[in-house]
Amino acid sequence: MSGVPVVGVHPSAELRRRPRLFAALSAAFPEVRFEGREAGETAGLDALVELGGEEEARRAAASGLRALAAVAPEGEAGAAAAVELAAPVDRRLQGQTLPDRHLAGIPPLAPGGRPAVLARVRTEPVWIREGNLDLAAVAPAELDEAEPLRCRLGGERSLALLPLIELLRELGAGTAWNPPPPRATFVLDDPNLHWPSYGFLSLPQLGRHAAAHGYHLALAMVPLDARIAHPGAARLLRKGGEISLCVHGNDHFGGELGRVGEPAAALALAAQARRRIASFAERTGVPVSPVMVPPHEECSEAMAAALARTGFAAISMTRPFPWLSPPPRHWLSGADADAHLAGWRSADLTADGLPVLLRHPFTAPHFSSAEVALRAYLDQPLILYGHHDDLAEGLGVLAERAAAVNRLGAVRWDSMGALANANVHWRLEGDLLRLRPYSRRVSVEVPAGATRAVVEPPWGADGEQVETLGAAGEPFEIGAGKRLVLRLRRLDAVPPEAIAAPPRRPWPLFRRLAGEARDRAAPARRRLRARA
């Protein structure tokens, strides 16, 4: 195989019927090119995909060409079927069960010989491999105008797209970017270090439990709470290891980050949050990851821009577009195929270059092991979040979820800052190390043979600087075998200490004190109810 792999789509009318689907796939796999082909037209192809049949795909496979036949169209949405995956699918998906609501009435596959069964529904094979040929029971339909590609690899639909994704990954393996390593953390919103416990959470107990069960947990601390730290709690976190801190809003006054529309007000709020956590870190020696977890999942566009300008590495939320859910139709229509990739890459990106790291609840009934496996499959950080009262029955839920994550492979558990820093794709071209960061801070091992590097952010980075090394997009010299730690700085970046604080208001402090008192009293209230 030389040059860009070419995938033929047969019959060519099926390619024309799915312009949004194949435009999104082209954006997701730029190292692969699709071409419509008719019967027998296999010259110059690296693979053939047949939609709605299998005759041409079988002939192509018999001639030595890699082929995929997706036999029947997807059905209308109905009752969910359980798609059980097995080897030789990707290691992260082996043994997983993916629900699919579009498999009603699909015809059974008719394998020849002794195929490898990659997926079953009940006892029936729905995806098999016979040498060069993959047979899948269903073919992916066209994307709706406002439908991200990720919706076809999720909680209600997966089988039609997955065989095609596996084929494209296989074809592009020689030229694709190297993804970040598997990485994970738990996040608890709201706790602070005013005492070694917070509600149902005991920091010493948590540290021992995390070490015993192989996980890391980050406390998303409100900067307003950073004025006080108990010596014992600070000492525990100074040791590093299993517990760390990240940032949860500023005052935690409702959905405060989502209400700010004016750039100046957003900048004042972001800068105050940065100053508060910087002062806390200096006083206590406890580092705080510069990753923002917005309270109540709310963050305005102005706020996202302010966070990027004041040095935050990323934000973490449950949806890819922080300020709108669902995304507006015009973001996912027209010629902008890239917009169909919401929730697909290692992080989503705001217009101002602030990465959005998706997170997922660890509590039932919202937790989905299939969803976590798919996020790992897409090379996304696995951020599982909850609150202190989700641990009212003990820490067993964390052990259970950690075990589910660790079954996916060699997962590195670490702080939110470390997860963000590792969120970088790389490719070595001769002695030039190309870095594509999905974070505003990057930490990466220099591979053997690299003597130069260039940072190529996937967002519009005109004028951005790689601190101390020059402009983004321009190569710089590096030392062989060393770890690169880089920070991207916007042209309009501002030091937090240069921005005046927002007007003082008593209500945020009173509300936060009341919220903390409620949380700390929760175990006592639970004991009283149990005795009643």
SULGI-V66088 format. One record per helix or strand of 2 or more residues. SS is the DSSP state (A for helix, B for strand). FROM is the first residue (numbers start at 1). TO is the last residue. Records with the same first field share a line. If there is no record, write none. Layout:
SS=FROM-TO  FROM-TO
This chain:
B=5-10  32-36  47-51  66-73  81-85  97-100  116-121  124-130  133-139  183-189  197-198  201-202  217-221  243-247  291-292  314-317  348-349  355-361  382-387  412-413  424-429  432-437  441-445  452-455  465-466  470-471  476-477  483-489
A=12-16  19-28  55-62  149-152  159-171  203-213  223-227  231-238  256-259  263-284  295-297  301-309  329-332  337-341  369-377  388-391  396-406  416-421  496-498  506-531
